[in-house]
Amino acid sequence: MNTLTRANLRARVRRLLATGVLPLRSGDQKLFGGQGVGQTCACCGGTISSSEVLYEIECLEGTTALLMHLRCLEAWEVESRTCAPSCPQRLAL
């Protein structure tokens, strides 16, 4: 896992949300768990190793799923709830 501090991880997730790289977390997104096998985390950019749980989020049918560590998933959920009004996804709501 990437060694970002919690504050740095949350700041990174805020930037990814603000630029539209990450979508906002919503209740209609499907969440699955499994074992990592070297995938790249959508939040921290680190590798999800075979000793870590992989969280896979399907946002829209036909799009690539987001892959995350638990710590990163938690940061994404928190930052999605507190996303600034300028987040592109928030403007579409």
C-alpha positions in Angstrom: 0.0 0.0 0.0 1.1 3.5 -0.7 2.5 5.2 2.5 0.5 8.5 2.2 -0.5 9.9 5.5 -4.3 10.0 6.2 -4.3 13.8 5.6 -2.3 13.5 2.3 -4.5 10.6 1.1 -7.7 12.7 1.8 -6.1 15.7 0.0 -5.3 13.5 -3.0 -8.8 12.1 -3.1 -10.2 15.6 -2.9 -8.1 16.6 -5.9 -9.2 13.5 -7.9 -12.9 14.3 -7.1 -12.5 18.0 -8.0 -10.9 17.2 -11.3 -13.5 14.5 -12.1 -11.0 11.7 -12.2 -12.9 9.9 -9.4 -16.7 10.0 -9.3 -18.6 10.7 -6.1 -19.5 7.7 -4.0 -23.2 6.9 -4.1 -25.5 4.3 -2.7 -26.3 2.7 -6.1 -22.7 1.7 -6.9 -22.0 -2.0 -6.4 -19.2 -2.9 -4.0 -17.3 -6.2 -4.1 -14.3 -7.5 -2.1 -11.6 -9.9 -3.0 -7.9 -10.5 -2.9 -5.5 -8.2 -4.5 -3.1 -9.4 -7.2 -1.0 -6.4 -7.9 -3.8 -4.0 -9.2 -3.3 -0.2 -8.9 -5.5 1.6 -6.4 -7.6 4.4 -8.0 -7.1 6.6 -4.9 -3.5 6.4 -3.8 -1.9 5.0 -6.9 -0.2 2.2 -4.9 -0.3 -1.5 -5.6 -2.9 -3.7 -4.0 -0.9 -6.8 -3.1 -2.0 -10.4 -2.6 -1.8 -9.9 1.2 -4.4 -7.1 1.0 -8.2 -7.0 0.4 -9.2 -5.4 -2.9 -12.4 -3.4 -3.0 -14.0 -3.1 -6.4 -16.6 -0.5 -7.1 -18.8 -0.6 -10.2 -19.9 2.9 -10.8 -21.7 2.7 -14.2 -22.6 -0.3 -16.3 -20.1 -0.6 -19.1 -17.3 1.4 -17.4 -14.2 0.2 -15.8 -14.5 -0.6 -12.1 -12.6 1.4 -9.5 -10.1 -0.7 -7.4 -9.1 0.5 -4.0 -7.6 -0.4 -0.6 -9.9 -0.3 2.4 -8.2 2.8 3.7 -8.6 4.5 0.4 -12.2 3.4 0.0 -12.9 5.0 3.4 -11.2 8.3 2.4 -13.2 8.3 -0.9 -16.4 7.9 1.0 -15.7 10.7 3.5 -14.5 13.1 0.8 -17.5 12.3 -1.4 -19.8 13.4 1.4 -17.9 16.6 1.9 -17.0 17.4 -1.7 -16.9 21.1 -2.4 -19.8 22.5 -4.5 -17.3 22.9 -7.3 -16.9 19.2 -7.8 -18.1 18.5 -11.4 -20.2 15.6 -10.1 -21.9 17.8 -7.5 -22.9 20.3 -10.2 -24.7 17.6 -12.1 -26.9 16.6 -9.2 
